[in-house]
Amino acid sequence: MIIYEATKVEFLQDVFRDELTNNIINNYKARIGNVNKAEVRSWDNSMQYMYRVLMDSEIPEDAGVAIEFKIPYTSRRVDFLISGKQSDQDSVVIIELKQWDMVEKIVGKEAIVKTPMRNGLIETTHPSYQAWSYASLIKDYNETVQNENINLYPCAYLHNYILNDKEDALTDSVYTYYIDQAPVFAKGNAGKLREFIRRHIKYGDNKENIYKIEKGKIRPSKSLQDTLNAMLKGNQEFIMIDDQKVVYENALQLASDAVRTNTNQVLVVEGGPGTGKSVLPVNLLVELTSRSLVTQYVTKNSAPRNVYANKLKQDYKKTQIDNLFKGSGSYVDAPKDEFDVLVVDEAHRLNEKSGLFQNLGENQIKELIHASKTTIFFIDEHQKVTMKDIGNMDLIEQFTKETGGTLHKMKLESQFRCNGSDGYLAWLDDVLKIRETANVDSMGKDYDFRVYEDPNELRAEIERLNGENNKSRLVAGYCWEWKKADRPNSEAHDIVIPEYDFSISWNLDNTNTWAIDDSSVEEAGCIHTCQGLEFDYVGVIIGDDLIYRNESVNTDHTKRAKSDQSLKGIKKMFKEDPDRAGKLADDIIRNTYRTLMTRGQKGCFIYCTDKELEKYFKQRLENISSQYVSSEFFTRDLRVAEDEVEY
């Protein structure tokens, strides 16, 4: 969708007559809705600069001009397009326009800068990366661009930004790769931008290429399909076995049926920790894309999105593959059936509302089902860890009926985490009093569970194990403040246990991939950075929100840090409905520790700030040991008895 289109000469006339902004506003209201005042100011300002740039007789008068082109399947809009021909080759110049006058460099995050927005410094992508990524998205999903070889030339124009002659954050070497792909022009560079346009637009096309882009059929390019398949091939972390493969084949069949019969299909896959709920979505994303179906992987939590995208692309540069991984709030205004398939991981973490202030849309589950021909939800209702988590089977069933879809249910039973030990998971649920199980005194023989009296010893063991393959991590319950000013500083230790002279920083906020970063063992992760992910060994610091009193495991929500948003609104709920509030807070705390304590594939080690809870865990372990010893003696005596039998 394009908000405004014209030839170059028509654009110049609209600006000269002071009619352009009104034309854009009228078209915007007709096609999208109300216009933000800041956007109007931006158009007023930026289009004056583009007027001056295009006042060049060597840029063809019948070159096409388009403003605010919405890229299909995204919320992104390209600011400015110029179309024409370069000799006999079709060309389109993509220009990202910025009002910025200040930029700070960010080290450690790819293609990220800081700039003033909304009365504060905000992290955002570098303008060259934005322009380049928009061109890549169009190239990857527009069949006409692919088949007719329309060349796209991205760039960025910061007309208010004054470049420093010596060193400048905007053009720092950390951004060289993307600046090479999409040159950046600043204040005083209008002449250079003209040269860039003239180089690629030698002849006009009377908006023909703009029309082709707007009307082009949307499908994943062969290049994108091949790239994804190459990345997945041979990657051991994404190999499927047993019932994972069964679910995978059923999901592919449902997606095919939905397209063939023009019906809506909804599949819900239930599974506990370690049953492969995240391996499957990645495999489905790759295979469905290779079948030319427009597919996206969706989670509310950014941690698994960033980690799986990073693992999938391996040694590749930050690429268009990032567009395949989306947040659950991305579908508020999506048209019906815009996507072929949405694969929703960690569906229990979905929110009711979207947006920064949770005030957009009606319900994320409904929006996801509405936006896609086939929606696949992976869910474990025992992993709800905040008050806003609303994903559940009943709501999925309700909205499937409302939208006229067909609901299918499957379960993942096989255990791939915790050394394949269903026994450990059942034992842990019993220990934490989440549910009564038969595994009161048994967790299986192969899982390594330890209780440490000293957090320093726990850390030392995790660091030792991590040295083998960078797959061991420390995590903690959210009982210590995460101070905003200190979040990028690993020297600022948030978690402090004075009696043991122990301190450590929370995971830093200057990385999106804490779970796989080389130095992350030096920091403690929280529920938000590790849910949906797994390690070989996990060390869990259990805070004062989980205690043992009166021969019972209890929770205390007042011990949670104020910076934790998981229980935001609980005080108000306690006033209005104390019983419901108490049950909800209790469930969230128990689920949080259940989730943290099931991140380790080979072992989980714990330290408890509450010494009574430590004694409780030790007693439960002693019960297992005594049961195991009895079993050993029984088995040995039985063998002896059999040997002594005379035939």
C-alpha positions in Angstrom: 0.0 0.0 0.0 1.3 3.5 -1.0 0.0 6.7 0.6 1.1 9.0 -2.2 2.4 8.5 -5.7 3.2 10.8 -8.5 5.8 11.6 -11.2 8.7 13.8 -10.2 7.3 16.9 -11.9 3.9 16.3 -10.1 5.6 16.0 -6.8 7.5 19.2 -7.3 4.3 21.0 -8.2 2.5 19.7 -5.1 5.3 20.9 -2.9 5.6 24.3 -4.6 1.8 24.9 -4.3 2.0 23.8 -0.6 -0.5 21.0 -1.4 1.7 17.9 -0.8 1.2 17.5 3.0 -2.6 17.8 2.7 -2.7 15.2 -0.1 -0.7 12.8 2.1 -2.9 13.4 5.1 -6.1 12.9 3.1 -4.8 9.7 1.5 -3.5 8.5 4.9 -6.9 9.0 6.6 -8.7 7.2 3.8 -6.4 4.2 3.8 -5.1 3.8 7.4 -6.9 6.2 9.8 -6.0 9.2 12.0 -2.7 10.9 11.4 -0.1 11.5 14.1 0.8 15.3 14.4 4.5 14.4 14.7 4.2 12.6 11.3 2.6 15.7 9.7 5.5 17.8 11.0 8.0 15.2 9.7 6.4 15.3 6.2 6.3 19.1 6.2 10.0 19.2 7.0 11.4 16.3 5.1 9.5 16.9 1.8 11.0 20.4 1.6 14.4 18.8 1.6 13.5 16.2 -1.0 12.0 19.0 -3.2 15.5 20.6 -3.2 17.2 17.3 -4.0 14.9 16.5 -6.9 15.1 20.1 -8.4 17.7 18.7 -10.8 17.2 18.6 -14.5 19.2 15.4 -14.9 16.7 13.5 -12.7 14.0 12.5 -15.3 10.7 14.5 -14.9 8.7 11.3 -15.5 10.5 9.3 -12.8 8.1 7.9 -10.3 7.8 9.1 -6.7 6.1 7.3 -3.9 5.7 8.3 -0.2 4.9 5.9 2.7 5.0 2.5 1.0 3.9 -0.2 3.5 5.9 -3.3 3.2 3.6 -6.3 3.2 3.6 -8.5 6.3 5.3 -5.8 8.4 4.3 -2.6 10.1 7.2 -0.8 8.4 6.7 1.9 5.8 9.3 3.1 3.3 9.6 6.9 3.5 10.4 7.7 -0.1 10.8 5.8 -3.4 12.0 7.0 -6.8 11.6 4.7 -9.8 13.0 4.7 -13.3 15.5 2.9 -15.4 19.3 2.5 -15.5 19.9 2.0 -19.2 17.6 -1.0 -19.9 17.4 -2.1 -16.3 14.5 -1.2 -14.0 15.6 0.6 -10.8 14.1 1.9 -7.6 15.9 4.1 -5.1 14.7 3.7 -1.5 15.3 6.6 0.9 15.0 6.5 4.6 14.3 10.0 5.9 15.3 11.1 9.4 14.8 14.3 11.4 17.6 13.3 13.8 20.3 15.8 14.8 22.2 13.6 17.3 23.3 10.0 17.4 25.2 7.9 20.0 27.1 4.8 19.0 26.2 1.4 20.7 28.9 -1.2 20.9 28.0 -4.9 21.4 24.7 -4.7 19.5 24.6 -5.1 15.8 23.4 -2.0 13.8 22.0 -0.2 16.9 22.3 3.5 17.8 20.8 5.8 20.4 19.0 9.0 19.4 16.6 11.4 21.2 12.9 10.3 20.9 9.9 10.9 23.1 11.8 13.0 25.6 14.7 10.5 26.1 17.5 8.6 24.4 16.1 5.6 22.7 17.8 2.6 21.1 16.9 2.0 17.5 18.4 0.6 14.3 21.0 2.6 12.3 19.3 4.4 9.4 21.5 2.6 6.8 20.4 -0.7 8.3 16.7 0.4 8.1 17.0 1.3 4.5 18.9 -1.8 3.6 16.5 -4.1 5.5 13.5 -2.6 3.8 15.1 -3.2 0.4 15.9 -6.8 1.5 12.3 -7.4 2.6 10.8 -6.2 -0.7 13.3 -8.3 -2.6 12.6 -11.4 -0.5 8.8 -11.3 -0.6 7.8 -9.5 -3.9 7.6 -12.0 -6.7 7.6 -9.2 -9.4 10.8 -7.7 -8.1 12.3 -11.2 -8.1 11.1 -12.3 -11.5 11.7 -9.0 -13.4 15.0 -8.3 -11.7 14.0 -4.8 -10.5 17.2 -3.4 -8.8 16.7 -1.7 -5.4 19.1 0.9 -4.2 18.6 1.9 -0.5 20.1 4.9 1.2 19.4 7.2 4.3 19.1 11.0 4.4 19.5 12.8 7.8 18.9 16.3 6.6 19.2 17.9 10.0 22.3 16.0 11.1 25.7 17.7 10.9 28.5 15.2 10.4 31.8 15.7 12.4 34.7 15.9 10.0 37.0 13.8 12.1 35.0 11.1 14.0 31.2 10.7 14.0 29.0 8.1 15.7 26.7 7.9 12.6 29.5 6.8 10.3 31.6 4.8 12.9 33.4 1.7 11.6 31.0 -0.6 13.5 28.3 0.4 11.0 30.5 0.1 7.9 28.9 -3.1 6.5 25.4 -1.4 6.4 26.6 2.0 5.2 28.3 0.2 2.3 24.9 -1.5 1.5 22.9 1.8 2.0 25.0 5.0 2.0 24.0 7.7 4.6 23.7 11.3 3.6 23.6 14.2 6.2 23.0 18.0 6.2 24.9 19.6 3.3 25.0 16.3 1.4 22.1 17.1 -1.0 24.5 17.2 -3.9 25.9 13.7 -3.1 22.3 12.3 -2.7 21.5 13.8 -6.2 24.5 12.0 -7.6 23.3 8.7 -6.0 19.9 9.1 -7.6 21.2 10.1 -11.0 23.5 7.1 -11.0 20.6 4.7 -10.7 17.7 6.6 -12.3 18.8 7.7 -15.8 15.4 7.4 -17.5 11.9 7.8 -16.2 9.3 5.1 -16.1 6.1 7.1 -15.4 5.7 5.2 -12.1 5.7 1.8 -13.7 8.1 0.1 -11.3 6.2 1.6 -8.3 3.0 0.0 -9.7 4.8 -3.3 -10.1 6.0 -3.2 -6.5 2.7 -2.3 -5.1 0.7 -4.9 -7.1 3.4 -7.7 -7.0 2.4 -11.1 -5.8 3.8 -11.8 -2.3 5.8 -15.0 -1.8 9.1 -15.9 -0.2 12.0 -15.7 -2.7 13.9 -18.8 -3.8 17.0 -17.1 -2.4 15.4 -16.8 1.1 14.3 -20.4 1.0 17.7 -21.7 0.0 19.4 -19.5 2.7 17.1 -20.9 5.4 17.5 -24.5 4.4 21.3 -24.1 4.3 21.3 -22.6 7.8 19.2 -25.4 9.2 21.0 -28.2 7.4 23.4 -30.1 9.8 22.5 -27.9 12.8 22.2 -30.6 15.5 20.2 -28.3 17.8 17.2 -28.4 15.4 17.0 -32.2 14.7 13.6 -33.7 15.4 12.9 -37.2 16.8 9.9 -39.3 17.9 6.7 -37.4 18.5 8.3 -34.1 17.4 8.3 -35.5 13.9 4.7 -36.6 14.2 3.5 -33.2 15.2 5.7 -31.6 12.5 4.2 -33.7 9.7 0.6 -33.0 10.9 1.3 -29.3 11.1 2.6 -29.3 7.5 -0.5 -31.1 6.3 -2.8 -28.7 8.0 -1.0 -25.7 6.5 -1.3 -27.3 3.0 -5.0 -28.1 3.6 -5.8 -24.5 4.7 -4.3 -23.1 1.4 -5.9 -25.8 -0.8 -9.4 -25.6 0.7 -9.4 -21.9 1.6 -10.2 -22.8 5.3 -8.7 -21.7 8.6 -6.8 -24.3 10.6 -5.7 -23.9 14.3 -3.3 -26.4 15.8 -2.5 -26.4 19.6 0.5 -28.4 20.7 0.7 -29.0 24.5 4.0 -30.0 26.1 6.0 -29.5 29.3 9.6 -28.3 29.6 12.0 -30.1 27.4 9.5 -31.7 25.0 10.8 -29.9 22.0 8.3 -27.1 21.8 11.0 -24.7 20.4 12.8 -27.0 18.1 9.6 -27.7 16.2 8.6 -24.0 15.5 12.0 -23.3 14.0 11.8 -26.4 11.8 8.3 -25.5 10.7 9.3 -21.9 9.9 12.1 -23.1 7.6 10.1 -25.9 5.9 6.9 -23.8 5.4 8.9 -20.9 3.9 10.7 -23.4 1.6 7.2 -24.4 0.4 6.6 -20.7 -0.6 4.2 -20.1 2.3 4.5 -16.7 4.0 5.4 -17.8 7.6 6.5 -16.1 10.8 7.8 -17.4 14.2 6.0 -15.5 17.0 6.7 -15.1 20.7 5.9 -12.5 23.2 9.4 -12.9 24.9 12.2 -11.4 22.9 14.9 -13.8 24.3 14.0 -16.9 22.4 13.3 -14.9 19.2 16.8 -13.4 19.3 18.6 -16.5 20.3 16.9 -18.8 17.7 17.4 -16.2 15.0 21.0 -16.0 15.9 21.5 -19.7 16.1 19.8 -20.2 12.8 21.9 -17.7 10.9 25.1 -18.9 12.5 28.0 -17.0 10.9 25.9 -14.9 8.6 25.6 -11.2 9.0 22.4 -9.7 10.5 20.0 -10.4 7.6 16.4 -10.4 6.5 15.9 -13.6 8.5 15.2 -11.3 11.5 11.9 -10.4 9.9 10.8 -14.0 10.2 10.9 -13.7 14.0 8.2 -11.4 15.4 6.7 -10.2 18.7 3.1 -11.2 19.6 2.0 -7.6 19.4 2.8 -7.3 15.7 -0.7 -8.3 14.4 -3.1 -5.7 15.9 -4.0 -4.2 12.6 -3.2 -7.2 10.3 -5.8 -7.9 7.6 -7.6 -11.3 7.8 -5.6 -14.2 6.5 -2.7 -11.9 5.6 -0.2 -14.7 6.5 -0.2 -18.3 5.4 1.1 -19.6 8.7 1.9 -18.1 12.1 3.9 -20.4 14.4 3.4 -19.2 18.0 6.0 -20.4 20.5 5.4 -20.0 24.3 1.7 -19.3 23.6 1.0 -19.3 27.4 2.9 -15.9 27.5 0.5 -14.1 25.2 -1.1 -10.9 26.5 -4.6 -9.7 26.1 -3.6 -6.3 24.8 -0.6 -5.1 22.7 1.4 -1.9 22.6 3.8 -0.2 25.0 1.0 0.5 27.4 -1.1 -2.6 26.7 -3.9 -0.5 25.2 -4.0 -1.7 21.6 -6.1 -4.4 20.0 -8.7 -6.7 21.6 -6.8 -10.0 22.3 -3.5 -11.3 20.9 -4.9 -14.9 20.5 -7.8 -13.6 18.4 -5.5 -11.3 16.4 -3.1 -14.2 15.6 -5.9 -16.5 14.5 -7.5 -13.7 12.5 -4.2 -12.8 10.7 -3.3 -16.3 9.4 -4.8 -19.1 7.4 -3.1 -21.6 9.8 -2.1 -20.7 13.3 0.1 -23.2 15.3 0.2 -22.6 19.1 2.8 -24.3 21.3 1.7 -24.1 25.0 2.5 -25.1 28.6 0.0 -23.5 30.9 2.3 -24.2 33.9 4.8 -21.7 32.5 2.7 -18.6 33.0 5.0 -16.3 34.9 3.4 -12.9 34.9 -0.1 -11.4 35.6 -0.4 -10.5 32.0 0.0 -14.1 30.7 -3.4 -15.1 29.4 -2.6 -17.9 26.8 -4.7 -21.0 27.5 -6.6 -23.7 25.7 -10.1 -22.4 26.5 -9.4 -19.0 24.9 -7.8 -20.5 21.8 -10.8 -22.7 21.4 -13.2 -19.8 21.9 -11.5 -17.6 19.3 -11.1 -20.5 16.8 -14.9 -20.9 16.9 -15.5 -17.2 16.6 -13.4 -16.9 13.4 -14.9 -20.1 11.9 -11.7 -22.1 12.1 -11.1 -25.8 12.8 -9.3 -26.7 16.0 -6.8 -29.6 16.3 -5.0 -30.7 19.4 -1.8 -32.7 19.9 0.6 -33.4 22.7 4.4 -33.7 23.0 5.2 -36.4 25.5 8.9 -37.3 24.9 11.4 -35.7 27.2 14.5 -34.2 25.6 15.6 -32.0 28.5 16.6 -33.0 32.1 18.4 -36.1 30.6 15.1 -37.4 29.3 13.8 -37.6 32.8 10.1 -37.3 33.1 10.7 -38.4 36.7 12.6 -35.2 37.6 9.8 -33.0 36.2 7.2 -34.9 38.1 9.4 -34.8 41.3 9.9 -31.1 40.9 6.2 -30.4 40.6 5.6 -32.4 43.7 8.5 -30.6 45.6 7.2 -27.2 44.6 3.6 -28.2 45.4 2.4 -27.3 42.0 0.7 -30.6 41.6 0.7 -34.0 43.4 2.5 -36.6 41.5 3.6 -40.2 42.0 7.2 -39.1 42.1 7.4 -38.2 45.7 10.7 -39.9 46.3 12.0 -40.5 42.8 13.4 -38.4 40.0 15.3 -41.0 37.9 19.0 -41.9 38.2 20.6 -39.8 35.5 19.7 -36.2 36.4 22.2 -34.2 38.4 20.4 -32.2 41.1 22.4 -30.5 43.9 21.7 -28.2 46.8 24.5 -25.8 47.7 24.9 -24.1 51.1 27.2 -21.4 49.7 26.3 -19.4 46.5 30.0 -18.9 45.8 30.5 -22.7 45.4 27.4 -22.9 43.2 28.9 -20.1 40.9 32.3 -21.8 40.8 30.8 -25.1 39.7 28.7 -23.4 37.0 31.7 -21.5 35.7 33.8 -24.7 35.6 31.1 -26.5 33.6 30.6 -23.6 31.4 34.2 -23.6 30.4 33.6 -26.9 28.5 31.1 -25.5 25.9 29.5 -22.2 27.1 26.3 -24.0 27.9 25.9 -23.4 31.7 24.3 -20.4 33.3 23.4 -18.8 36.6 19.8 -17.6 37.0 17.9 -16.2 39.9 14.4 -15.4 41.2 13.5 -11.8 40.7 14.0 -10.7 44.3 16.8 -8.2 43.7 16.3 -4.8 42.0 17.6 -4.3 38.5 18.7 -0.7 38.7 18.2 1.1 35.4 21.3 3.3 35.5 23.5 0.2 36.1 22.0 -2.2 33.5 24.9 -1.9 30.9 27.6 -2.2 33.6 28.8 -5.7 34.6 30.7 -4.2 37.5 27.5 -3.0 39.2 26.4 -6.0 41.2 22.6 -6.2 41.8 22.3 -9.5 43.5 24.1 -9.3 46.9 24.1 -12.0 49.6 26.3 -10.3 52.3 26.6 -13.3 54.7 28.6 -15.2 52.0 30.3 -12.1 50.5 28.5 -13.0 47.2 27.5 -10.6 44.6 26.7 -10.7 40.8 25.2 -8.5 38.2 21.9 -9.2 36.5 22.2 -9.9 32.8 23.2 -6.8 31.0 20.7 -4.8 28.8 23.2 -4.2 26.0 22.8 -7.7 24.5 19.8 -9.5 23.1 21.4 -12.9 23.3 22.5 -13.4 26.9 21.8 -17.1 26.7 24.5 -17.8 24.2 27.0 -14.9 24.7 30.5 -15.9 25.6 30.7 -13.8 28.8 27.2 -14.4 30.1 28.3 -16.8 32.8 29.6 -13.7 34.7 26.0 -12.5 35.1 22.7 -13.9 36.4 19.8 -14.3 34.1 16.2 -13.9 35.1 12.9 -15.6 33.9 12.6 -13.2 31.1 16.0 -13.9 29.5 15.9 -17.7 29.8 12.3 -18.9 29.4 12.0 -20.9 26.2 15.7 -21.6 26.2 17.9 -24.4 27.6 21.4 -25.0 28.8 23.4 -28.1 29.9 23.5 -27.0 33.5 21.6 -24.3 35.3 22.4 -22.8 38.7 19.3 -21.3 40.4 19.5 -18.8 43.2 16.1 -19.0 45.0 15.2 -15.8 46.7 13.1 -14.9 49.7 9.9 -15.2 47.6 10.0 -19.0 48.1 10.3 -20.2 51.7 9.5 -23.2 53.9 7.4 -22.7 57.0 5.1 -24.9 59.1 6.1 -28.0 57.1 5.0 -26.4 53.8 6.5 -24.6 50.8 5.1 -21.1 50.8 5.5 -18.0 48.6 5.8 -14.3 49.6 5.1 -11.9 46.7 6.2 -8.9 48.8 9.9 -10.1 48.4 9.8 -9.6 44.7 11.8 -6.7 43.3 9.9 -3.5 42.5 11.6 -3.4 39.1 10.0 -6.8 38.2 6.8 -6.3 36.2 5.5 -9.9 36.6 3.3 -8.9 39.5 2.4 -5.4 38.4 -1.1 -4.6 39.6 -1.2 -7.3 42.4 -1.6 -4.7 45.2 -4.8 -3.4 43.6 -6.1 -6.9 43.1 -5.4 -7.8 46.7 -7.7 -4.9 47.7 -10.5 -5.9 45.3 -10.2 -9.8 45.4 -7.6 -11.0 48.0 -8.3 -14.7 47.4 -7.8 -14.5 43.6 -4.8 -12.2 44.0 -3.2 -14.6 46.5 -3.7 -17.6 44.3 -2.4 -15.8 41.2 0.7 -14.5 42.9 1.4 -17.9 44.4 1.0 -19.7 41.0 3.3 -17.1 39.3 6.1 -17.6 41.9 6.0 -21.4 41.8 5.8 -21.4 38.0 8.7 -19.1 37.8 11.0 -21.4 39.8 9.6 -24.5 38.0 10.6 -22.8 34.7 14.1 -21.8 36.0 14.8 -25.2 37.4 13.9 -27.0 34.2 16.3 -25.0 32.0 19.2 -27.5 32.5 19.4 -30.6 30.2 21.9 -32.4 32.4 21.6 -30.8 35.8 20.1 -28.2 38.1 22.0 -26.8 41.1 20.3 -24.6 43.6 21.1 -22.2 46.5 18.3 -21.0 48.8 18.4 -17.7 50.7 15.9 -19.3 53.1 17.7 -21.9 55.1 14.6 -23.8 56.0 13.9 -24.3 52.3 17.4 -25.5 51.9 16.8 -28.1 54.6 13.6 -29.1 52.9 15.3 -29.7 49.5 18.1 -31.7 51.2 15.5 -33.9 53.0 13.7 -34.6 49.7 17.1 -35.6 48.2 17.8 -37.8 51.2 14.5 -39.5 50.7 15.4 -40.2 47.1 18.9 -41.6 48.1 17.4 -43.9 50.7 14.8 -45.2 48.2 17.5 -45.7 45.6 19.8 -47.6 48.1 16.9 -49.9 49.1 16.1 -50.6 45.5 19.8 -51.5 44.8 19.9 -54.0 47.7 16.6 -55.5 46.7 17.8 -56.0 43.1 21.1 -57.5 44.3 19.3 -59.9 46.7 16.9 -61.0 44.0 19.8 -61.8 41.6 21.5 -63.8 44.3 18.3 -65.7 45.0 17.9 -66.5 41.4 21.5 -67.8 41.1 20.9 -70.2 44.0 17.9 -71.8 42.5 18.6 -75.4 41.4 17.0 -76.6 38.2 
